[in-house]
Amino acid sequence: MNKVEKFLRGRFASALVAVIIGFAVAAVVLVAAGYDPIASFGALLSGAFGKPKYISNVFIKATPILLTGISVAFAFKTGLFNIGAEGQYILGTVLATVVGCSLNLPMPLQVPIVLLSGMVGGALLGAFVGWLKAKFGIHEVITSIMCNWITFYLCNFVVMSDAFHKPNSTSAVPVNPSSYTILFGMWKKSEAGKQFLAGIPWLREILLKTDLSAGFLIAVVVAVIISIVLKRTKLGYELRAVGLNRDAARFSGIAVERNIVLSMLISGAISGLAGALSITGTSPHTITLLAAMEGYGFNGMSVAFIAGCAPLGCIPASILFASLIYGGMSVQQAMGVPSDIINIMIGTIVFFTALPGIAPFFANKIQRRREAKELASSQGIERA
Amino acid sequence: MGSMTRRSMLGMLGMGALSLAACGGSGSNAGSNASTDTSKSNASGSASAKVEMITDTGGVNDQSFNQLAWAGLQKLRDEEGWEISYLESKQDADYNTNLDKAVDDDCSVIWGIGFAMTEAINTVAEQNPDIVFAGIEATNEKDLPNLTGVSFKSQEPSFVVGYIAACMSKSGKVGFIGGMESETLKQFEYGYYAGVEYANKKNGTSVTYQGQYAESFTDAAKGKSIAQKMIKDGCDVMFHAAAAAGVGMLEACNDAKVYSIGVDQDQAALFPEYDTIITSAIKKVDVAIVNVTKGLIDGSTKGGQNILLGAADGAVGLAETHDKLPDDVYQAALALFDDIKAGKIEVPDTKEKLETYKKSL
């Protein structure tokens, strides 16, 4: 087995090959629509990474989809397909907003309480879906889709309710500033902060022009914890066993039903945390009337499948996805490419990254060719 | 094997349904009006300038404000040879970052379209005092010298369609459906109501008015059910200011064969499938964009204020489609705009003014 083959069989190669093919197909789409693909990809790159503040924005955009990605990946590893990440995310935003604007405690208390309330919301919704599956055998895909819509309308109901509606707006009352997880939130706006930052233009740009928050760091920590739980704990072993073969797991004495509920509870909690962090981390720090699902849960599914459902793999996958979404906007601005073409472009790339078999397919081809050659040469030797 | 197949089938079905649902909100017919917008040299424009706009979450093909604003920018490109571009916001969280991207692009004027952008445009304008910003329905709330808020006297075209509604009603009952209750939306309602009262006085009729808010700008089913209830109550002319929720009203009126009145754009032309739309109260966002941008660039419009545009500025009016209106009603309605322009009629936009107006009739 030569080096190319070995590389192509690796997990990283799958993603890389898929991204390259994705970009190639996207280039064809762009040419067909009458746009210069090289300039478009250039605009995409510079739009996502051209300035320190753009990079900061990419990480901000990556935060919620990293968490929903981990949520979907975790559930998938335990044999469950959590399509309800969107709804759990929304419930996380709703509860975080409700708690965050009702309470006004000192920051060290307020932030954990607000984040926790979002997590509890997502966890309860997830556990409910898991319970329906464990108790009555109702498929989690069906119930979690239903729950997505229920939370969607619940969100709009809360926005419009007398208790939380901000007059003359389409949003609810923002959470109290003590709930913010923005980095250096108070300091950067103070005189001392402004003076200090005046000397460091790039840091000034990042801090003052973007909502850089602790969110991404928290999400990375969650990825590490979930990865350890899955691989190195008894709980993770049981959960994966249920995912791999439910009947065998039951036969070996694992409480399958309990594990299904637990898995959905954890998965839901992670999506709920994603919602809560969006509220505490980015303006407008509140929920707004939704006209359509915002797609955090669905983008999370893409992230999870790009990553091959490995929690740690979700980190680069979410950054890739976020840079496509955020940089894509610049393609529109710089090239006048309509957003539909950009969505096709992103869709194509995700489509190919979600096909894990592509790189091994090429590896097999190379292997077959090599083996045929070896066979031919050995036959040649025999004949001689 | 059997259960596995079913499982993956379900999964795929679910994915399909959801991705459809997820895409539902964004427009789909971009192509035509999103050509690359590097400057055209044939125009006789003065100095070169670059104008960009940020849409709200409706997107550039929303058949409403964003689309009209983009039409205005395209007019500027064709007439003045200015560079134009737009950025679409997909979520509320995009407003700040999109405005910021436009700032990086060295624009002469940056437009934020829609009421929802108010907070974001104020924040970004404050951060970038040397850049000129302007907002459609997004007002200057912090008294910033570099932000111009452009709003419309919604009450004026509403008044005129109120007059038309009262003239066209046979049952003596007309209805109004608003989106979400707010001061801006109340302007439509009060203007419309005042128009009905004006017609009663002028024609010696006693048409009554009823209004309700759908508490949504998107829920067409709700707009429809409210309209159906009002039609059942006897309303035979209905006006809405409820965006997509109001489309449900247009449908209900079409089903029941009673007259309806559109809003913001010429909805009779926009929805040819509903053939009971007699007129629309329109806001000429494109006209406003062209005039205000020119003014801000040549210095004739002073920045840092909130501008209210109305009939006198040619920024509001009636839809061009009027084939279902009797000619005398249409002409009388146009004459009303002249009266408003001349200051003979001052259309009320608050509850107090409405009460005084009713007494003055």
Interface residues (C-beta under 8 A of the other chain):
Chain A: Y35 G47 K51 K53 N57 F81 I83 E86 H139 V141 I142 I145 N148 N156 M160 P167 N168 S169 T170 S171 L208 K209 T210 D211 S278 T282 S283 P284 T288 L289 A291 A292 M293 E294 G295 F298 M301 Y326 M329 S330 Q332 Q333 A334 M335 G336 V337 P338 S339 D340 I341 N343
Chain B: R7 L10 G11 G14 M15 A17 L18 S19 A21 A22 C23 G24 G25 S26 G27 S28 A30 G31 A34 S35 T36 D37 E52 T57 G59 V60 S85 Y86 L87 E88 K90 Q91 D92 A93 D94 N96 T97 N98 D100 K101 A102 D104 D105 F115 A116 E119 A120 T123 Q127 M180 S182 E183 T184 E215 S216 F217 T218 A244
